[in-house]
Amino acid sequence: MPYTEKEAGRTFYTRHRSRMDDAVATLLIHGAGGNHLHWPRALRTLPEADVYALDLPGHGRSGSEGHKSIQAYVGSILGFMSAVGLQSVIPVGHSMGSAIALTLALRLPERVRGLVLVGSGARLRVLPAILDGLLQDFESTVETVVEYCYGSGMAEQTKRLAVGQMLEIEPRVVHGDFTACDTFDVMDILETLRTPTLIITGAEDLMTPPKYARYLAEHIRDSRLTIVEGAGHMVMLERPELVARIIGEFLSGLRDH
């Protein structure tokens, strides 16, 4: 699997090359305490796109340090795009990754051809108990976070695996991620967005409840909203084939215009 080499360190990513001549470059951006495997294979191999899925700094197989602000992560995304030669992309972001994608679209709309927000909101406040707990009792707090992340039908084994994955990341990096989420707020400028946007959320999402997604849909002019029944915050892992189909249809619609 490839890495990019930048001054800030190595970034790990996967790439799926589409067979379509007019395929669009799509960038999968994971959430807090995650890595590129938070995007299931059905999304990492979308036939409608050239798909890049990266590990953010300090996560997964990437080097360097994590960040404590969404703006800093946007800088890392821009550095990655430059390193792999991408002038414009369709960012697909989950949770913290959606905040990164949304900020990129608001800040540099010419670099964003379309936008997909999964488990998202215009602001992402975090409970003080989680922020404090990540520093004071990392393991039990991670267990609590994971419990909130999945819908009622998810197997306990899957949750245990998710806990193990997050525990592999340095506590200060995970804390930095949730700090970045807690300070993220674009409610005042959301209506300036003119990028075609797809919003997806799980009906049982406790981290970013469906009302957050509805707010986005009401304030982003060119947007469409899909609420997936029987899924929580990790909707793309809980209903991978359905989410892949929804995103694929959105990408095909962008290519046709």
ROSE-472091 format. One record per residue: x, y, z of N, C-alpha, C, CB in turn. Coordinates in pm, whole numbers. Glycine has a CB too. Example, Ala and Ser with C-alpha at 12.3 -4.5 7.8 and 13.67 -1.06 7.14 Angstrom:
2
1319_-569_780_1230_-450_780_1320_-330_780_1131_-447_905 $
1285_-225_708_1367_-106_714_1290_3_787_1408_-60_572 $
//
This chain:
257
84_-119_0_0_0_0_88_125_0_-95_0_122 $
42_233_-65_130_349_-81_131_443_40_88_427_-202 $
238_520_46_250_630_141_285_755_62_359_599_250 $
249_871_117_304_995_66_410_1042_165_193_1104_46 $
507_1110_114_612_1166_199_599_1318_196_754_1120_153 $
575_1379_313_566_1523_324_655_1567_438_418_1570_345 $
675_1698_447_756_1750_557_697_1712_692_768_1901_546 $
563_1704_695_497_1672_823_503_1524_857_352_1717_818 $
549_1439_764_558_1297_791_489_1214_685_498_1266_925 $
487_1083_707_429_990_609_280_975_629_497_853_619 $
208_972_517_64_949_520_33_821_446_-13_1068_460 $
-35_728_513_-75_603_450_-209_621_382_-81_489_552 $
-224_559_264_-354_564_197_-369_443_105_-369_695_117 $
-493_416_70_-522_317_-33_-583_390_-151_-617_205_20 $
-573_328_-268_-633_388_-387_-701_279_-470_-528_463_-471 $
-823_306_-510_-895_221_-604_-913_299_-733_-1033_177_-546 $
-860_245_-843_-871_311_-972_-995_261_-1046_-744_287_-1057 $
-1082_354_-1081_-1202_319_-1155_-1168_287_-1300_-1304_432_-1148 $
-1249_202_-1362_-1234_173_-1505_-1303_276_-1592_-1289_35_-1536 $
-1376_367_-1530_-1448_469_-1606_-1355_583_-1643_-1567_522_-1525 $
-1361_627_-1768_-1272_734_-1815_-1299_866_-1745_-1288_752_-1964 $
-1423_891_-1708_-1460_1019_-1647_-1483_1007_-1497_-1585_1074_-1714 $
-1421_908_-1435_-1438_888_-1290_-1382_1007_-1214_-1369_758_-1245 $
-1449_1041_-1106_-1407_1154_-1025_-1320_1106_-909_-1530_1231_-972 $
-1227_1192_-867_-1143_1161_-752_-1224_1182_-624_-1013_1249_-751 $
-1234_1077_-543_-1313_1082_-420_-1221_1050_-303_-1433_982_-426 $
-1228_1130_-198_-1138_1117_-84_-1218_1082_41_-1057_1246_-64 $
-1192_965_99_-1261_920_219_-1185_966_343_-1277_766_219 $
-1253_1043_429_-1190_1101_548_-1260_1046_672_-1196_1258_544 $
-1187_969_752_-1246_903_868_-1267_999_984_-1158_787_913 $
-1332_949_1087_-1366_1030_1202_-1266_1020_1317_-1500_992_1251 $
-1305_1076_1430_-1218_1082_1548_-1180_942_1595_-1288_1158_1662 $
-1050_925_1621_-1001_797_1672_-1013_683_1573_-1074_763_1795 $
-1027_714_1445_-1047_610_1344_-928_591_1253_-1166_643_1262 $
-951_520_1144_-852_503_1038_-927_470_909_-747_390_1074 $
-852_443_801_-918_425_672_-1011_303_669_-814_411_563 $
-992_208_762_-1078_90_765_-1217_119_821_-1012_-19_846 $
-1239_240_870_-1376_279_905_-1462_292_780_-1376_410_983 $
-1397_290_664_-1468_285_537_-1461_142_486_-1407_386_432 $
-1574_71_479_-1572_-69_436_-1532_-81_289_-1709_-135_458 $
-1500_-203_251_-1453_-228_114_-1552_-178_9_-1429_-378_95 $
-1681_-189_36_-1781_-145_-62_-1765_3_-95_-1922_-170_-9 $
-1716_82_-1_-1693_224_-26_-1553_252_-78_-1718_303_99 $
-1457_174_-33_-1319_196_-81_-1300_151_-225_-1221_121_9 $
-1398_78_-280_-1387_29_-418_-1507_73_-501_-1375_-125_-420 $
-1561_190_-474_-1673_239_-552_-1638_242_-701_-1715_380_-505 $
-1716_177_-787_-1682_175_-930_-1695_311_-997_-1769_75_-1001 $
-1772_402_-936_-1797_532_-997_-1685_632_-976_-1925_589_-944 $
-1579_595_-903_-1480_694_-863_-1340_635_-852_-1519_756_-732 $
-1241_723_-864_-1106_693_-818_-1105_725_-669_-995_776_-898 $
-1097_623_-586_-1118_641_-443_-986_637_-367_-1214_532_-389 $
-961_744_-293_-847_751_-202_-902_745_-59_-763_883_-227 $
-845_657_23_-883_647_164_-756_656_247_-960_513_194 $
-744_760_327_-620_783_399_-637_767_549_-566_922_368 $
-525_744_616_-517_753_762_-469_894_794_-421_643_823 $
-548_968_870_-508_1103_910_-381_1098_995_-622_1172_988 $
-308_1208_1007_-185_1210_1087_-208_1156_1228_-130_1350_1095 $
-118_1068_1271_-128_1011_1404_-226_895_1417_-166_1116_1499 $
-286_854_1306_-387_747_1305_-341_634_1215_-524_801_1259 $
-384_512_1249_-354_398_1163_-206_384_1137_-428_410_1033 $
-171_379_1007_-31_361_968_38_491_933_-22_267_850 $
-30_604_950_32_733_919_120_779_1033_-74_838_888 $
223_853_999_314_906_1099_268_1042_1149_453_916_1043 $
361_1118_1204_337_1253_1252_245_1253_1373_278_1338_1141 $
195_1370_1408_109_1389_1523_-34_1418_1477_162_1503_1611 $
-130_1384_1561_-266_1427_1534_-279_1576_1559_-365_1349_1620 $
-396_1630_1533_-420_1773_1551_-530_1796_1655_-458_1839_1416 $
-546_1922_1692_-648_1959_1788_-750_2056_1730_-584_2021_1910 $
-746_2076_1599_-843_2164_1534_-877_2109_1397_-788_2308_1523 $
-999_2139_1352_-1041_2097_1219_-960_2169_1113_-1191_2125_1198 $
-929_2294_1135_-850_2369_1036_-714_2303_1014_-830_2515_1082 $
-652_2254_1120_-522_2188_1105_-536_2060_1024_-461_2157_1243 $
-644_1986_1045_-666_1865_964_-695_1900_819_-782_1783_1022 $
-764_2012_795_-783_2057_656_-647_2082_591_-870_2186_652 $
-555_2141_665_-420_2161_613_-353_2030_575_-335_2233_714 $
-374_1925_655_-319_1793_623_-382_1736_496_-340_1696_741 $
-513_1757_479_-581_1709_358_-527_1782_236_-734_1730_370 $
-508_1911_245_-453_1987_132_-311_1940_99_-454_2139_163 $
-234_1910_204_-100_1857_181_-103_1722_112_-25_1846_312 $
-196_1637_151_-212_1507_88_-253_1523_-58_-316_1422_163 $
-349_1610_-85_-393_1632_-222_-278_1679_-310_-507_1734_-226 $
-198_1768_-258_-82_1816_-333_17_1703_-359_-12_1930_-257 $
39_1619_-257_138_1512_-270_99_1409_-374_158_1444_-136 $
-32_1382_-390_-76_1280_-486_-129_1342_-616_-185_1193_-424 $
-121_1475_-627_-155_1542_-751_-303_1561_-777_-99_1467_-862 $
-380_1587_-672_-524_1608_-687_-556_1757_-676_-603_1528_-580 $
-604_1815_-784_-643_1955_-782_-779_1974_-717_-644_2010_-923 $
-871_1880_-744_-1003_1887_-684_-1051_1746_-652_-1102_1960_-778 $
-1139_1736_-553_-1189_1605_-507_-1336_1617_-467_-1104_1551_-388 $
-1396_1502_-448_-1523_1494_-377_-1491_1432_-241_-1631_1409_-457 $
-1483_1512_-136_-1453_1455_-4_-1577_1388_55_-1401_1563_92 $
-1556_1269_108_-1660_1194_178_-1613_1183_322_-1686_1051_113 $
-1677_1257_411_-1629_1262_549_-1728_1204_647_-1597_1402_587 $
-1675_1134_746_-1759_1079_853_-1727_1149_984_-1738_926_868 $
-1828_1204_1051_-1813_1262_1183_-1705_1370_1182_-1779_1153_1286 $
-1594_1356_1253_-1488_1456_1245_-1444_1474_1100_-1369_1416_1332 $
-1439_1365_1024_-1403_1375_884_-1501_1459_804_-1393_1238_823 $
-1629_1457_845_-1728_1540_776_-1703_1688_808_-1871_1500_817 $
-1659_1717_929_-1624_1855_963_-1506_1903_881_-1593_1867_1114 $
-1410_1813_859_-1295_1847_775_-1340_1873_631_-1189_1734_779 $
-1423_1782_579_-1472_1796_442_-1556_1922_425_-1554_1673_402 $
-1643_1950_519_-1729_2067_512_-1648_2196_521_-1833_2063_624 $
-1549_2198_607_-1463_2316_619_-1384_2338_491_-1366_2301_738 $
-1334_2230_431_-1263_2241_304_-1352_2302_197_-1212_2103_259 $
-1477_2255_190_-1570_2306_89_-1605_2453_112_-1698_2223_88 $
-1616_2493_237_-1646_2633_268_-1527_2723_244_-1692_2646_412 $
-1409_2672_274_-1287_2753_265_-1232_2760_122_-1180_2697_357 $
-1237_2647_51_-1180_2641_-84_-1278_2568_-177_-1042_2568_-84 $
-1391_2631_-208_-1493_2563_-289_-1445_2520_-427_-1611_2653_-306 $
-1344_2588_-480_-1292_2551_-612_-1218_2418_-610_-1200_2660_-664 $
-1183_2368_-492_-1113_2240_-480_-1210_2124_-456_-1010_2247_-367 $
-1340_2154_-443_-1439_2054_-405_-1550_2048_-510_-1499_2085_-264 $
-1562_1934_-578_-1661_1918_-685_-1797_1873_-633_-1610_1819_-787 $
-1798_1812_-520_-1919_1764_-454_-1880_1726_-312_-1984_1642_-530 $
-1980_1702_-229_-1953_1681_-88_-2046_1575_-33_-1968_1813_-9 $
-1990_1482_45_-2071_1379_112_-2042_1386_261_-2041_1236_55 $
-2147_1407_340_-2134_1420_485_-2208_1305_552_-2189_1557_534 $
-2134_1225_628_-2191_1106_692_-2181_1123_843_-2117_976_646 $
-2293_1109_914_-2290_1127_1059_-2236_1263_1096_-2207_1018_1124 $
-2300_1366_1045_-2242_1500_1048_-2330_1600_1120_-2214_1547_909 $
-2279_1723_1131_-2353_1834_1186_-2280_1962_1156_-2374_1818_1337 $
-2349_2075_1174_-2287_2206_1154_-2199_2244_1273_-2394_2313_1131 $
-2221_2179_1384_-2128_2184_1497_-2132_2048_1566_-2165_2300_1598 $
-2024_2015_1635_-2008_1880_1690_-1961_1887_1835_-1908_1797_1604 $
-2045_1942_1920_-2008_1953_2061_-1990_1815_2124_-2114_2034_2139 $
-1895_1806_2217_-1862_1680_2283_-1887_1694_2433_-1713_1639_2255 $
-1945_1590_2492_-1970_1593_2635_-1840_1612_2713_-2042_1465_2680 $
-1838_1703_2811_-1716_1721_2892_-1669_1590_2956_-1741_1824_3001 $
-1763_1502_2990_-1725_1375_3052_-1640_1290_2957_-1850_1296_3095 $
-1665_1301_2827_-1585_1226_2730_-1448_1290_2717_-1655_1221_2592 $
-1443_1423_2703_-1314_1491_2690_-1226_1466_2813_-1335_1642_2672 $
-1284_1477_2931_-1206_1452_3053_-1170_1304_3065_-1286_1497_3178 $
-1265_1218_3033_-1242_1075_3048_-1132_1021_2958_-1367_1002_3021 $
-1116_1079_2839_-1012_1033_2748_-873_1055_2806_-1023_1104_2614 $
-861_1152_2896_-733_1178_2962_-720_1104_3095_-716_1326_2985 $
-833_1078_3160_-828_1021_3295_-847_869_3297_-934_1085_3381 $
-931_818_3210_-958_673_3205_-986_638_3059_-1080_632_3299 $
-879_628_2983_-890_616_2838_-972_494_2796_-752_610_2775 $
-941_379_2852_-1003_256_2807_-1154_256_2829_-941_138_2877 $
-1198_289_2948_-1342_285_2975_-1416_393_2896_-1368_302_3125 $
-1351_507_2872_-1415_613_2794_-1429_571_2648_-1334_743_2805 $
-1328_504_2595_-1338_452_2459_-1454_352_2450_-1205_385_2416 $
-1467_267_2549_-1579_172_2550_-1713_244_2547_-1571_80_2674 $
-1724_353_2621_-1847_432_2622_-1873_494_2486_-1840_542_2730 $
-1769_552_2426_-1783_615_2294_-1830_513_2191_-1648_678_2249 $
-1769_396_2190_-1806_294_2093_-1950_249_2115_-1711_173_2103 $
-1992_239_2237_-2131_200_2267_-2229_300_2207_-2153_189_2419 $
-2194_428_2211_-2278_532_2153_-2277_529_2000_-2233_668_2202 $
-2174_470_1942_-2152_482_1798_-2236_387_1713_-2007_460_1768 $
-2284_279_1772_-2352_177_1691_-2500_167_1726_-2285_41_1711 $
-2577_128_1626_-2719_107_1645_-2747_-16_1729_-2789_95_1512 $
-2872_-36_1764_-2910_-141_1858_-2887_-282_1805_-3054_-126_1895 $
-2878_-299_1674_-2863_-433_1619_-2721_-480_1597_-2934_-439_1491 $
-2622_-398_1634_-2484_-435_1606_-2432_-540_1706_-2395_-311_1610 $
-2359_-638_1654_-2306_-747_1736_-2202_-697_1834_-2246_-856_1648 $
-2199_-757_1951_-2102_-718_2054_-1959_-741_2008_-2128_-796_2183 $
-1937_-844_1928_-1802_-871_1878_-1751_-755_1794_-1798_-1000_1796 $
-1838_-697_1713_-1800_-583_1631_-1762_-464_1719_-1914_-544_1535 $
-1837_-443_1824_-1806_-334_1915_-1672_-356_1984_-1917_-319_2020 $
-1644_-480_2022_-1516_-510_2088_-1399_-484_1993_-1513_-656_2136 $
-1417_-521_1867_-1312_-493_1769_-1291_-343_1752_-1347_-557_1634 $
-1401_-268_1753_-1392_-122_1739_-1319_-61_1858_-1533_-60_1726 $
-1346_-112_1977_-1275_-64_2095_-1126_-91_2082_-1331_-131_2223 $
-1091_-212_2039_-950_-247_2023_-879_-158_1923_-938_-390_1980 $
-946_-125_1812_-886_-38_1711_-858_101_1767_-977_-27_1589 $
-954_156_1841_-934_291_1893_-828_294_2002_-1066_347_1948 $
-819_186_2080_-718_181_2186_-575_175_2131_-744_60_2276 $
-561_143_2002_-429_140_1941_-375_280_1913_-434_61_1811 $
-461_380_1918_-421_519_1892_-383_585_2025_-535_598_1821 $
-284_672_2020_-240_741_2142_-356_820_2203_-121_835_2111 $
-374_810_2335_-482_884_2400_-482_1033_2368_-474_866_2549 $
-363_1095_2359_-358_1238_2332_-407_1270_2191_-217_1291_2350 $
-390_1174_2098_-438_1195_1962_-591_1188_1960_-378_1090_1866 $
-647_1088_2027_-793_1076_2032_-854_1197_2104_-835_944_2104 $
-791_1239_2212_-838_1357_2284_-832_1480_2193_-755_1380_2410 $
-724_1491_2116_-712_1603_2022_-823_1601_1918_-578_1599_1952 $
-858_1482_1870_-967_1469_1773_-1098_1520_1831_-983_1322_1729 $
-1130_1475_1952_-1258_1517_2012_-1256_1664_2051_-1290_1430_2135 $
-1139_1716_2082_-1125_1860_2105_-1153_1936_1977_-985_1894_2158 $
-1100_1886_1865_-1126_1949_1735_-1275_1950_1703_-1049_1875_1624 $
-1342_1838_1732_-1487_1832_1711_-1560_1933_1799_-1539_1690_1739 $
-1520_1940_1926_-1590_2023_2022_-1585_2171_1985_-1531_2003_2161 $
-1478_2214_1920_-1462_2355_1884_-1510_2385_1742_-1316_2396_1897 $
-1556_2284_1670_-1604_2302_1533_-1745_2362_1534_-1603_2168_1456 $
-1766_2468_1457_-1898_2531_1448_-1902_2617_1322_-1930_2616_1576 $
-1981_2576_1222_-1996_2654_1099_-2143_2693_1078_-1945_2573_977 $
-2220_2697_1184_-2361_2727_1172_-2385_2864_1109_-2427_2721_1309 $
-2299_2960_1142_-2320_3097_1094_-2289_3114_946_-2237_3191_1173 $
-2210_3025_888_-2169_3042_748_-2217_2929_658_-2019_3053_739 $
-2295_2837_714_-2336_2719_639_-2412_2755_512_-2422_2629_726 $
-2495_2858_517_-2577_2893_402_-2498_2951_287_-2683_2990_444 $
-2369_2979_307_-2286_3027_197_-2238_2913_107_-2165_3104_251 $
-2257_2789_152_-2209_2674_75_-2291_2657_-52_-2214_2546_160 $
-2223_2640_-164_-2289_2621_-294_-2252_2488_-358_-2253_2736_-387 $
-2185_2401_-285_-2139_2273_-337_-2251_2169_-328_-2014_2224_-261 $
-2277_2093_-436_-2375_1984_-427_-2338_1889_-314_-2384_1907_-562 $
-2433_1861_-227_-2402_1789_-103_-2501_1677_-77_-2402_1886_15 $
-2446_1561_-42_-2525_1446_2_-2503_1429_152_-2485_1317_-76 $
-2611_1415_227_-2605_1400_373_-2666_1265_409_-2681_1517_446 $
-2591_1185_483_-2637_1052_524_-2624_1039_676_-2555_939_451 $
-2726_987_739_-2718_963_883_-2799_839_919_-2769_1086_962 $
-2762_777_1028_-2838_663_1078_-2954_709_1164_-2748_569_1158 $
-3068_645_1151_-3186_684_1228_-3162_669_1379_-3306_600_1186 $
-3068_580_1419_-3039_556_1560_-2910_623_1605_-3032_408_1587 $
-2862_721_1529_-2736_788_1561_-2751_869_1690_-2693_880_1444 $
-2672_833_1791_-2673_905_1919_-2563_1010_1926_-2657_806_2034 $
-2460_997_1846_-2348_1092_1847_-2384_1220_1771_-2223_1028_1786 $
-2439_1204_1652_-2488_1317_1572_-2631_1283_1531_-2395_1344_1446 $
-2727_1311_1616_-2865_1270_1591_-2920_1321_1459_-2953_1318_1704 $
-3022_1255_1405_-3079_1296_1276_-3118_1443_1268_-3199_1212_1247 $
-3152_1506_1380_-3186_1648_1374_-3067_1732_1326_-3233_1697_1513 $
-2944_1685_1352_-2826_1755_1301_-2824_1749_1149_-2697_1694_1358 $
-2853_1631_1095_-2854_1613_950_-2965_1696_885_-2872_1465_914 $
-3081_1701_950_-3191_1781_896_-3154_1929_893_-3318_1759_979 $
-3083_1974_994_-3038_2114_996_-2946_2141_878_-2965_2146_1129 $
-2853_2050_852_-2765_2066_736_-2846_2075_608_-2664_1949_728 $
-2941_1984_592_-3021_1981_470_-3103_2109_453_-3113_1860_471 $
-3149_2165_562_-3230_2287_556_-3148_2411_523_-3302_2307_688 $
-3016_2407_549_-2934_2526_534_-2830_2517_423_-2865_2555_661 $
-2817_2401_360_-2730_2388_243_-2820_2384_121_-2638_2259_251 $
-2805_2482_34_-2900_2502_-76_-2912_2379_-166_-2859_2622_-158 $
-2801_2329_-215_-2803_2217_-311_-2768_2089_-236_-2703_2242_-429 $
-2863_2037_-159_-2834_1919_-76_-2950_1822_-81_-2806_1960_68 $
-2917_1697_-49_-3018_1593_-35_-2983_1511_89_-3026_1503_-163 $
-3086_1462_157_-3068_1392_284_-3123_1251_275_-3136_1469_398 $
-3045_1154_326_-3092_1017_340_-3072_973_485_-3017_922_243 $
-3180_929_548_-3172_874_683_-3189_723_673_-3282_936_778 $
-3090_650_720_-3086_504_706_-3144_440_832_-2941_454_681 $
-3251_367_814_-3314_300_927_-3227_185_979_-3453_247_886 $
-3236_161_1109_-3166_48_1169_-3016_64_1179_-3195_-73_1092 $
-2967_189_1174_-2822_213_1182_-2795_330_1275_-2763_240_1042 $
-2676_329_1334_-2633_435_1423_-2531_526_1358_-2577_377_1550 $
-2439_574_1440_-2339_671_1393_-2243_610_1291_-2259_725_1510 $
-2214_481_1304_-2124_414_1210_-2204_352_1095_-2040_304_1283 $
-2293_430_1040_-2388_383_940_-2319_315_821_-2473_498_890 $
-2200_363_782_-2134_306_665_-2079_166_693_-2020_398_619 $
-2053_135_821_-2011_0_859_-2132_-89_888_-1919_5_980 $
-2240_-28_933_-2359_-105_968_-2441_-143_845_-2445_-25_1065 $
-2445_-54_745_-2520_-80_622_-2433_-47_501_-2651_3_619 $
-2320_-116_483_-2221_-77_382_-2272_-79_239_-2103_-167_391 $
-2344_-183_201_-2389_-192_62_-2489_-81_29_-2452_-329_34 $
-2579_-55_121_-2678_51_98_-2610_187_89_-2782_51_211 $
-2521_216_182_-2452_345_180_-2367_359_53_-2363_361_305 $
-2302_251_12_-2223_256_-112_-2312_286_-232_-2149_122_-133 $
-2429_226_-235_-2520_252_-348_-2568_397_-349_-2641_157_-341 $
-2602_449_-233_-2648_587_-223_-2539_684_-269_-2691_620_-79 $
-2417_661_-222_-2306_749_-261_-2273_732_-408_-2182_722_-174 $
-2275_608_-457_-2247_584_-598_-2345_656_-689_-2249_436_-627 $
-2472_655_-652_-2573_725_-732_-2549_876_-730_-2713_693_-679 $
-2508_928_-616_-2477_1070_-606_-2359_1107_-695_-2448_1108_-461 $
-2254_1024_-692_-2137_1050_-775_-2170_1043_-923_-2026_950_-742 $
-2253_947_-961_-2293_934_-1101_-2371_1058_-1145_-2377_807_-1122 $
-2454_1111_-1055_-2530_1231_-1087_-2439_1351_-1108_-2629_1260_-979 $
-2333_1362_-1029_-2238_1471_-1048_-2165_1459_-1179_-2139_1474_-934 $
-2130_1335_-1216_-2056_1313_-1341_-2141_1346_-1462_-2007_1169_-1349 $
-2272_1327_-1451_-2361_1350_-1564_-2391_1497_-1588_-2489_1277_-1543 $
-2353_1582_-1492_-2383_1725_-1507_-2257_1804_-1546_-2442_1781_-1377 $
//
